[in-house]
Each structure stands twice: as C-alpha cells, then as structure tokens.
Amino acid sequence: MATDYDAPRKTDDDAESIEALKERVPAKAQTATDDDADNPGSFDLSAADLSDVELETIVLPAQEDEFTCVSCFLVKHRLQFDHESKLGPICKECA
C-alpha cells in the first residue's frame, strides 16, 4: 500500500483545540523567587552527602614523547609539537 507522506496526518482525535489542551495541563507557579541559573530545575542538591566518597586518580608524570604546551597548558604528544617559543613549546593547535 502506497503512503503519501506529504498528506496531513490529523485524525479526529487530533482536532482538539489548544485551549482544551491547556486546560488539561496544570498551570505552573509563575512566582519563582529563587531563579538559579546553575540549577534550572530547582533540584535540591544539598541532600547529597559526598563527604565519605573517596576519589582515586592516578597521575602519571610526562612521558619522554610528551610535552606541555605553554599556551593551552595541555600535555601533548611530540607529533603535535609546532615550535619552541621563548617561553617553551607550542602545540600545532595554538600556533
């Protein structure tokens, strides 16, 4: 059976007006006094007690084939070396 994908796909159930849909959705309180941009969902983050959590990170020293770019301060492989400035090595991305 061929389907016309350009034809409108509305049925009788879809004919509800926008006003009827708005009535079914409860109105949100518009009086938010604490509008926190970092926490837009207003989640209560104070309940998370992370004091007993220990994070373990293994830090390796720079390897023989690596350098630290003095512009972006990232450790890069020697293949990404572009040139040596008076302050130190510069990577290809920062050059």
N, C-alpha and C positions, 0 to 999 in steps of 0.2 A: 504494500500500500504506500503510495507516494504521500509525502508530508510537505506542506507548504510552510516553510519556516518563517516566511515574511508575514504570514497572516496573523492577525491579533489572536491571542490565546486566552481571552477573557471568557469566563463562563458565567452562569447566573449567580454563582456564589461569590464571584469577584466583583459584582456590581455594587457592593456596599459603599456607601459614601464615606468620605474622610471624617465627617462628623461622627458617624457611627463607630468608626474605629477609635477615635479619640475618647469616646465615652467609655469604651471597654478598658482602656489603659488608665491606671490610676495616675493622678497628677502628682508630679514630684514637688517637693517643697522648694520654693524658689528663694528662701531666706537663708542661704548658706553663708554664715558669717566667717567661717574659717576656710577660705579658699586657698588650699595649699597646692602650689604648682608642682611640687615634687611628689605629692600624694593625691592625684586627681580623683581616685576612687574613694577617698577618705577611709582607707583601711587603718585599723588600729594596729600600728607596728610596735607599740610599747609592750605588748604581751609576749613578744618573742624573747625569751631569756636565752641568750647565747653565751653566757659567761662561762659555762662549763665545756664549751666546744673548743677543741684544740685543732688548729690548722697546721699541717706539716707541709713545708715547702722546701724542696731540696734546691739549693742554689749552687750552680756549678761555676767555677772560675772561667774566664775567657779562654778558649782553646787556641792552639797555635795558628789555626787557619781562620780566626775571627778577629775583628777589630771593633772598637766602639766609635761611632760617628760623633764628632764634636758638635754637629748641628742638630741632629734629632735625638742623640744620646741612646740610640738603639745598637745592640750588638749585631753586627752583620758578618756574613761570610766574606772571605777575601775576594771572591769573584765580584762582589758588589762595590769594591773599592774604586773610587774615581780619581782622587788626587789628594795630596798632602798639603794642607794649608799651614800657616804659621802657628795655628792653634792645635792642629792634629789632623787625623784622617777624616775625609769627607766621603760619604757614600754617593752612588750614582743618582739616587732619588733626590738628594739635597743639592747636588751640583747644578 
